[in-house]
């Protein structure tokens, strides 16, 4: 279920304060955040963030296309290492041309 329209998008208050402070400063140091559930609002466009994925901080520069999405969508928490070696071996045998007798 989605959030009610009358409530508006959820954004951590501390994140809004940090973004406002960042716009007023000349130094462009990325904003660290653990709030993956916060929605990206138009005020964040052009700012840099470091989003925590549970292990490390993922750098993100917000563009106009990201508005309305959540921060967590841009910092995946799971790493895909590929399939098992047995699956790779079976696939290689299927694609190998048939030998002549």
N, CA, C and O atoms as a GROMACS GRO file, in nm:
protein
  404
    1UNK      N    1   0.084  -0.118   0.000
    1UNK     CA    2   0.000   0.000   0.000
    1UNK      C    3   0.089   0.124   0.000
    1UNK      O    4   0.192   0.127   0.066
    2UNK      N    5   0.048   0.222  -0.074
    2UNK     CA    6   0.127   0.345  -0.084
    2UNK      C    7   0.088   0.444   0.026
    2UNK      O    8  -0.012   0.427   0.095
    3UNK      N    9   0.167   0.544   0.039
    3UNK     CA   10   0.145   0.648   0.139
    3UNK      C   11   0.033   0.741   0.093
    3UNK      O   12   0.019   0.768  -0.026
    4UNK      N   13  -0.047   0.791   0.188
    4UNK     CA   14  -0.157   0.882   0.155
    4UNK      C   15  -0.106   1.010   0.092
    4UNK      O   16  -0.001   1.061   0.131
    5UNK      N   17  -0.180   1.061  -0.005
    5UNK     CA   18  -0.140   1.182  -0.076
    5UNK      C   19  -0.141   1.302   0.017
    5UNK      O   20  -0.055   1.390   0.008
    6UNK      N   21  -0.238   1.308   0.108
    6UNK     CA   22  -0.248   1.425   0.195
    6UNK      C   23  -0.133   1.433   0.294
    6UNK      O   24  -0.104   1.541   0.346
    7UNK      N   25  -0.065   1.321   0.321
    7UNK     CA   26   0.051   1.323   0.410
    7UNK      C   27   0.175   1.378   0.341
    7UNK      O   28   0.261   1.438   0.406
    8UNK      N   29   0.186   1.358   0.212
    8UNK     CA   30   0.304   1.401   0.138
    8UNK      C   31   0.415   1.297   0.147
    8UNK      O   32   0.401   1.199   0.220
    9UNK      N   33   0.524   1.318   0.075
    9UNK     CA   34   0.633   1.220   0.075
    9UNK      C   35   0.709   1.222   0.208
    9UNK      O   36   0.722   1.326   0.272
   10UNK      N   37   0.758   1.103   0.250
   10UNK     CA   38   0.835   1.095   0.373
   10UNK      C   39   0.980   1.131   0.345
   10UNK      O   40   1.044   1.071   0.259
   11UNK      N   41   1.030   1.228   0.418
   11UNK     CA   42   1.172   1.265   0.412
   11UNK      C   43   1.217   1.293   0.555
   11UNK      O   44   1.152   1.368   0.628
   12UNK      N   45   1.327   1.232   0.594
   12UNK     CA   46   1.382   1.252   0.728
   12UNK      C   47   1.410   1.402   0.748
   12UNK      O   48   1.471   1.466   0.662
   13UNK      N   49   1.365   1.456   0.861
   13UNK     CA   50   1.382   1.600   0.887
   13UNK      C   51   1.528   1.642   0.891
   13UNK      O   52   1.565   1.748   0.841
   14UNK      N   53   1.610   1.556   0.950
   14UNK     CA   54   1.753   1.589   0.959
   14UNK      C   55   1.816   1.596   0.820
   14UNK      O   56   1.910   1.673   0.798
   15UNK      N   57   1.764   1.516   0.727
   15UNK     CA   58   1.815   1.516   0.590
   15UNK      C   59   1.780   1.646   0.519
   15UNK      O   60   1.861   1.699   0.442
   16UNK      N   61   1.662   1.697   0.544
   16UNK     CA   62   1.620   1.825   0.484
   16UNK      C   63   1.709   1.939   0.537
   16UNK      O   64   1.751   2.027   0.462
   17UNK      N   65   1.736   1.936   0.668
   17UNK     CA   66   1.820   2.040   0.728
   17UNK      C   67   1.961   2.036   0.670
   17UNK      O   68   2.019   2.140   0.641
   18UNK      N   69   2.015   1.915   0.654
   18UNK     CA   70   2.150   1.900   0.598
   18UNK      C   71   2.154   1.948   0.454
   18UNK      O   72   2.253   2.009   0.412
   19UNK      N   73   2.048   1.922   0.376
   19UNK     CA   74   2.043   1.965   0.237
   19UNK      C   75   2.037   2.117   0.226
   19UNK      O   76   2.104   2.176   0.141
   20UNK      N   77   1.958   2.180   0.313
   20UNK     CA   78   1.950   2.327   0.312
   20UNK      C   79   2.085   2.388   0.349
   20UNK      O   80   2.127   2.487   0.289
   21UNK      N   81   2.151   2.330   0.447
   21UNK     CA   82   2.283   2.378   0.489
   21UNK      C   83   2.384   2.361   0.376
   21UNK      O   84   2.468   2.448   0.354
   22UNK      N   85   2.375   2.250   0.304
   22UNK     CA   86   2.466   2.219   0.193
   22UNK      C   87   2.450   2.322   0.080
   22UNK      O   88   2.549   2.363   0.020
   23UNK      N   89   2.327   2.362   0.051
   23UNK     CA   90   2.303   2.459  -0.057
   23UNK      C   91   2.361   2.596  -0.024
   23UNK      O   92   2.402   2.670  -0.114
   24UNK      N   93   2.364   2.630   0.106
   24UNK     CA   94   2.415   2.761   0.147
   24UNK      C   95   2.567   2.764   0.155
   24UNK      O   96   2.627   2.872   0.145
   25UNK      N   97   2.631   2.649   0.173
   25UNK     CA   98   2.776   2.643   0.184
   25UNK      C   99   2.842   2.638   0.047
   25UNK      O  100   2.780   2.599  -0.052
   26UNK      N  101   2.968   2.678   0.042
   26UNK     CA  102   3.042   2.672  -0.084
   26UNK      C  103   3.110   2.536  -0.101
   26UNK      O  104   3.128   2.490  -0.213
   27UNK      N  105   3.149   2.471   0.010
   27UNK     CA  106   3.214   2.339   0.003
   27UNK      C  107   3.113   2.231  -0.031
   27UNK      O  108   3.008   2.222   0.033
   28UNK      N  109   3.142   2.151  -0.131
   28UNK     CA  110   3.048   2.048  -0.174
   28UNK      C  111   3.088   1.910  -0.121
   28UNK      O  112   3.130   1.824  -0.197
   29UNK      N  113   3.074   1.891   0.010
   29UNK     CA  114   3.103   1.762   0.072
   29UNK      C  115   2.973   1.680   0.069
   29UNK      O  116   2.867   1.733   0.104
   30UNK      N  117   2.978   1.552   0.028
   30UNK     CA  118   2.855   1.472   0.021
   30UNK      C  119   2.788   1.456   0.159
   30UNK      O  120   2.855   1.456   0.262
   31UNK      N  121   2.657   1.442   0.157
   31UNK     CA  122   2.578   1.425   0.278
   31UNK      C  123   2.566   1.276   0.306
   31UNK      O  124   2.518   1.201   0.221
   32UNK      N  125   2.610   1.232   0.425
   32UNK     CA  126   2.598   1.092   0.464
   32UNK      C  127   2.459   1.068   0.518
   32UNK      O  128   2.407   1.147   0.596
   33UNK      N  129   2.396   0.957   0.474
   33UNK     CA  130   2.264   0.924   0.525
   33UNK      C  131   2.246   0.774   0.539
   33UNK      O  132   2.297   0.695   0.459
   34UNK      N  133   2.173   0.738   0.642
   34UNK     CA  134   2.135   0.599   0.665
   34UNK      C  135   1.987   0.581   0.631
   34UNK      O  136   1.935   0.470   0.639
   35UNK      N  137   1.920   0.690   0.595
   35UNK     CA  138   1.776   0.689   0.570
   35UNK      C  139   1.746   0.647   0.426
   35UNK      O  140   1.726   0.732   0.339
   36UNK      N  141   1.743   0.516   0.402
   36UNK     CA  142   1.714   0.463   0.269
   36UNK      C  143   1.566   0.479   0.234
   36UNK      O  144   1.528   0.476   0.117
   37UNK      N  145   1.482   0.496   0.336
   37UNK     CA  146   1.337   0.506   0.314
   37UNK      C  147   1.290   0.646   0.276
   37UNK      O  148   1.174   0.666   0.240
   38UNK      N  149   1.380   0.744   0.284
   38UNK     CA  150   1.343   0.882   0.251
   38UNK      C  151   1.322   0.898   0.101
   38UNK      O  152   1.395   0.840   0.020
   39UNK      N  153   1.222   0.975   0.066
   39UNK     CA  154   1.192   1.004  -0.074
   39UNK      C  155   1.279   1.119  -0.123
   39UNK      O  156   1.305   1.214  -0.049
   40UNK      N  157   1.323   1.111  -0.247
   40UNK     CA  158   1.403   1.218  -0.307
   40UNK      C  159   1.307   1.329  -0.351
   40UNK      O  160   1.214   1.305  -0.428
   41UNK      N  161   1.330   1.450  -0.303
   41UNK     CA  162   1.245   1.564  -0.336
   41UNK      C  163   1.322   1.659  -0.428
   41UNK      O  164   1.444   1.650  -0.437
   42UNK      N  165   1.252   1.750  -0.497
   42UNK     CA  166   1.319   1.842  -0.591
   42UNK      C  167   1.429   1.927  -0.528
   42UNK      O  168   1.520   1.971  -0.598
   43UNK      N  169   1.424   1.951  -0.397
   43UNK     CA  170   1.529   2.029  -0.330
   43UNK      C  171   1.664   1.959  -0.332
   43UNK      O  172   1.768   2.024  -0.318
   44UNK      N  173   1.664   1.826  -0.350
   44UNK     CA  174   1.787   1.748  -0.347
   44UNK      C  175   1.858   1.741  -0.482
   44UNK      O  176   1.970   1.690  -0.489
   45UNK      N  177   1.797   1.790  -0.588
   45UNK     CA  178   1.856   1.781  -0.722
   45UNK      C  179   1.989   1.857  -0.726
   45UNK      O  180   1.997   1.973  -0.687
   46UNK      N  181   2.093   1.788  -0.774
   46UNK     CA  182   2.225   1.848  -0.784
   46UNK      C  183   2.314   1.824  -0.663
   46UNK      O  184   2.434   1.851  -0.669
   47UNK      N  185   2.258   1.773  -0.554
   47UNK     CA  186   2.337   1.746  -0.434
   47UNK      C  187   2.395   1.606  -0.437
   47UNK      O  188   2.341   1.517  -0.503
   48UNK      N  189   2.505   1.585  -0.365
   48UNK     CA  190   2.569   1.454  -0.355
   48UNK      C  191   2.534   1.392  -0.221
   48UNK      O  192   2.532   1.460  -0.118
   49UNK      N  193   2.507   1.262  -0.223
   49UNK     CA  194   2.476   1.189  -0.102
   49UNK      C  195   2.562   1.064  -0.095
   49UNK      O  196   2.606   1.012  -0.197
   50UNK      N  197   2.584   1.016   0.027
   50UNK     CA  198   2.646   0.887   0.051
   50UNK      C  199   2.541   0.804   0.123
   50UNK      O  200   2.507   0.834   0.238
   51UNK      N  201   2.488   0.700   0.057
   51UNK     CA  202   2.380   0.619   0.111
   51UNK      C  203   2.436   0.488   0.164
   51UNK      O  204   2.507   0.418   0.094
   52UNK      N  205   2.403   0.457   0.288
   52UNK     CA  206   2.454   0.335   0.352
   52UNK      C  207   2.372   0.215   0.308
   52UNK      O  208   2.249   0.217   0.315
   53UNK      N  209   2.440   0.110   0.261
   53UNK     CA  210   2.368  -0.009   0.216
   53UNK      C  211   2.380  -0.125   0.315
   53UNK      O  212   2.345  -0.238   0.282
   54UNK      N  213   2.428  -0.098   0.435
   54UNK     CA  214   2.443  -0.201   0.536
   54UNK      C  215   2.587  -0.243   0.553
   54UNK      O  216   2.622  -0.307   0.653
   55UNK      N  217   2.671  -0.209   0.458
   55UNK     CA  218   2.812  -0.246   0.465
   55UNK      C  219   2.903  -0.126   0.437
   55UNK      O  220   3.002  -0.104   0.506
   56UNK      N  221   2.867  -0.049   0.334
   56UNK     CA  222   2.948   0.067   0.297
   56UNK      C  223   2.857   0.177   0.244
   56UNK      O  224   2.738   0.156   0.222
   57UNK      N  225   2.915   0.294   0.223
   57UNK     CA  226   2.839   0.408   0.171
   57UNK      C  227   2.854   0.413   0.019
   57UNK      O  228   2.965   0.410  -0.033
   58UNK      N  229   2.741   0.421  -0.051
   58UNK     CA  230   2.738   0.426  -0.195
   58UNK      C  231   2.720   0.572  -0.237
   58UNK      O  232   2.625   0.636  -0.193
   59UNK      N  233   2.810   0.627  -0.322
   59UNK     CA  234   2.795   0.767  -0.365
   59UNK      C  235   2.681   0.783  -0.465
   59UNK      O  236   2.659   0.697  -0.551
   60UNK      N  237   2.610   0.893  -0.453
   60UNK     CA  238   2.496   0.920  -0.542
   60UNK      C  239   2.484   1.070  -0.561
   60UNK      O  240   2.482   1.146  -0.464
   61UNK      N  241   2.475   1.113  -0.687
   61UNK     CA  242   2.445   1.252  -0.719
   61UNK      C  243   2.303   1.253  -0.775
   61UNK      O  244   2.274   1.186  -0.874
   62UNK      N  245   2.217   1.329  -0.712
   62UNK     CA  246   2.074   1.329  -0.747
   62UNK      C  247   2.050   1.408  -0.874
   62UNK      O  248   2.097   1.521  -0.888
   63UNK      N  249   1.974   1.348  -0.967
   63UNK     CA  250   1.933   1.415  -1.090
   63UNK      C  251   1.781   1.431  -1.090
   63UNK      O  252   1.713   1.380  -1.000
   64UNK      N  253   1.728   1.500  -1.188
   64UNK     CA  254   1.584   1.526  -1.195
   64UNK      C  255   1.503   1.398  -1.212
   64UNK      O  256   1.389   1.390  -1.167
   65UNK      N  257   1.561   1.299  -1.278
   65UNK     CA  258   1.489   1.173  -1.302
   65UNK      C  259   1.466   1.093  -1.174
   65UNK      O  260   1.379   1.006  -1.170
   66UNK      N  261   1.543   1.121  -1.071
   66UNK     CA  262   1.535   1.046  -0.945
   66UNK      C  263   1.428   1.098  -0.850
   66UNK      O  264   1.395   1.032  -0.752
   67UNK      N  265   1.373   1.214  -0.878
   67UNK     CA  266   1.273   1.274  -0.789
   67UNK      C  267   1.151   1.182  -0.780
   67UNK      O  268   1.099   1.135  -0.881
   68UNK      N  269   1.108   1.157  -0.657
   68UNK     CA  270   0.993   1.071  -0.632
   68UNK      C  271   1.031   0.928  -0.595
   68UNK      O  272   0.948   0.853  -0.544
   69UNK      N  273   1.156   0.891  -0.619
   69UNK     CA  274   1.203   0.757  -0.583
   69UNK      C  275   1.262   0.762  -0.442
   69UNK      O  276   1.281   0.870  -0.385
   70UNK      N  277   1.291   0.645  -0.386
   70UNK     CA  278   1.353   0.636  -0.254
   70UNK      C  279   1.504   0.625  -0.269
   70UNK      O  280   1.553   0.575  -0.371
   71UNK      N  281   1.579   0.670  -0.168
   71UNK     CA  282   1.724   0.660  -0.173
   71UNK      C  283   1.770   0.515  -0.181
   71UNK      O  284   1.869   0.485  -0.248
   72UNK      N  285   1.700   0.426  -0.114
   72UNK     CA  286   1.737   0.286  -0.111
   72UNK      C  287   1.737   0.218  -0.246
   72UNK      O  288   1.805   0.117  -0.264
   73UNK      N  289   1.663   0.271  -0.342
   73UNK     CA  290   1.657   0.212  -0.476
   73UNK      C  291   1.790   0.224  -0.549
   73UNK      O  292   1.817   0.148  -0.642
   74UNK      N  293   1.873   0.319  -0.509
   74UNK     CA  294   1.997   0.347  -0.580
   74UNK      C  295   2.121   0.292  -0.507
   74UNK      O  296   2.234   0.316  -0.549
   75UNK      N  297   2.099   0.219  -0.397
   75UNK     CA  298   2.209   0.158  -0.323
   75UNK      C  299   2.172   0.014  -0.292
   75UNK      O  300   2.119  -0.014  -0.184
   76UNK      N  301   2.199  -0.078  -0.385
   76UNK     CA  302   2.158  -0.218  -0.362
   76UNK      C  303   2.228  -0.279  -0.242
   76UNK      O  304   2.345  -0.250  -0.214
   77UNK      N  305   2.155  -0.366  -0.170
   77UNK     CA  306   2.209  -0.427  -0.049
   77UNK      C  307   2.262  -0.567  -0.074
   77UNK      O  308   2.332  -0.622   0.011
   78UNK      N  309   2.231  -0.625  -0.188
   78UNK     CA  310   2.275  -0.761  -0.218
   78UNK      C  311   2.369  -0.761  -0.337
   78UNK      O  312   2.352  -0.684  -0.432
   79UNK      N  313   2.468  -0.849  -0.331
   79UNK     CA  314   2.569  -0.860  -0.438
   79UNK      C  315   2.551  -0.994  -0.509
   79UNK      O  316   2.550  -1.098  -0.444
   80UNK      N  317   2.537  -0.992  -0.641
   80UNK     CA  318   2.523  -1.115  -0.719
   80UNK      C  319   2.660  -1.158  -0.767
   80UNK      O  320   2.728  -1.084  -0.838
   81UNK      N  321   2.702  -1.278  -0.727
   81UNK     CA  322   2.835  -1.328  -0.761
   81UNK      C  323   2.832  -1.428  -0.876
   81UNK      O  324   2.937  -1.482  -0.912
   82UNK      N  325   2.719  -1.453  -0.934
   82UNK     CA  326   2.710  -1.547  -1.045
   82UNK      C  327   2.656  -1.681  -0.998
   82UNK      O  328   2.634  -1.703  -0.879
   83UNK      N  329   2.635  -1.769  -1.093
   83UNK     CA  330   2.582  -1.900  -1.062
   83UNK      C  331   2.694  -1.994  -1.023
   83UNK      O  332   2.812  -1.958  -1.031
   84UNK      N  333   2.658  -2.114  -0.981
   84UNK     CA  334   2.758  -2.211  -0.936
   84UNK      C  335   2.843  -2.258  -1.053
   84UNK      O  336   2.799  -2.251  -1.168
   85UNK      N  337   2.964  -2.306  -1.026
   85UNK     CA  338   3.052  -2.352  -1.134
   85UNK      C  339   2.990  -2.466  -1.215
   85UNK      O  340   3.018  -2.478  -1.335
   86UNK      N  341   2.908  -2.551  -1.153
   86UNK     CA  342   2.845  -2.662  -1.225
   86UNK      C  343   2.752  -2.609  -1.334
   86UNK      O  344   2.746  -2.664  -1.444
   87UNK      N  345   2.679  -2.503  -1.304
   87UNK     CA  346   2.589  -2.444  -1.403
   87UNK      C  347   2.667  -2.386  -1.520
   87UNK      O  348   2.625  -2.397  -1.635
   88UNK      N  349   2.779  -2.324  -1.491
   88UNK     CA  350   2.862  -2.265  -1.598
   88UNK      C  351   2.919  -2.374  -1.688
   88UNK      O  352   2.928  -2.356  -1.809
   89UNK      N  353   2.958  -2.487  -1.627
   89UNK     CA  354   3.014  -2.598  -1.704
   89UNK      C  355   2.908  -2.658  -1.796
   89UNK      O  356   2.937  -2.688  -1.912
   90UNK      N  357   2.787  -2.676  -1.747
   90UNK     CA  358   2.678  -2.733  -1.827
   90UNK      C  359   2.644  -2.641  -1.943
   90UNK      O  360   2.619  -2.688  -2.054
   91UNK      N  361   2.643  -2.512  -1.920
   91UNK     CA  362   2.611  -2.416  -2.026
   91UNK      C  363   2.720  -2.419  -2.134
   91UNK      O  364   2.690  -2.409  -2.253
   92UNK      N  365   2.846  -2.431  -2.093
   92UNK     CA  366   2.956  -2.435  -2.188
   92UNK      C  367   2.948  -2.559  -2.277
   92UNK      O  368   2.980  -2.552  -2.395
   93UNK      N  369   2.904  -2.673  -2.220
   93UNK     CA  370   2.890  -2.797  -2.298
   93UNK      C  371   2.776  -2.786  -2.399
   93UNK      O  372   2.785  -2.843  -2.508
   94UNK      N  373   2.669  -2.714  -2.365
   94UNK     CA  374   2.556  -2.699  -2.455
   94UNK      C  375   2.595  -2.615  -2.578
   94UNK      O  376   2.551  -2.645  -2.690
   95UNK      N  377   2.674  -2.514  -2.558
   95UNK     CA  378   2.710  -2.424  -2.668
   95UNK      C  379   2.826  -2.476  -2.751
   95UNK      O  380   2.854  -2.423  -2.858
   96UNK      N  381   2.894  -2.582  -2.704
   96UNK     CA  382   3.008  -2.639  -2.776
   96UNK      C  383   2.958  -2.712  -2.902
   96UNK      O  384   2.863  -2.789  -2.892
   97UNK      N  385   3.019  -2.690  -3.019
   97UNK     CA  386   2.975  -2.758  -3.142
   97UNK      C  387   3.000  -2.910  -3.133
   97UNK      O  388   3.095  -2.954  -3.068
   98UNK      N  389   2.914  -2.986  -3.198
   98UNK     CA  390   2.926  -3.134  -3.197
   98UNK      C  391   3.052  -3.175  -3.271
   98UNK      O  392   3.086  -3.119  -3.375
   99UNK      N  393   3.121  -3.276  -3.216
   99UNK     CA  394   3.244  -3.323  -3.278
   99UNK      C  395   3.213  -3.420  -3.392
   99UNK      O  396   3.116  -3.495  -3.385
  100UNK      N  397   3.295  -3.419  -3.497
  100UNK     CA  398   3.275  -3.509  -3.612
  100UNK      C  399   3.341  -3.641  -3.584
  100UNK      O  400   3.445  -3.646  -3.519
  101UNK      N  401   3.280  -3.752  -3.633
  101UNK     CA  402   3.338  -3.885  -3.615
  101UNK      C  403   3.398  -3.938  -3.741
  101UNK      O  404   3.450  -4.049  -3.743
   0.00000   0.00000   0.00000
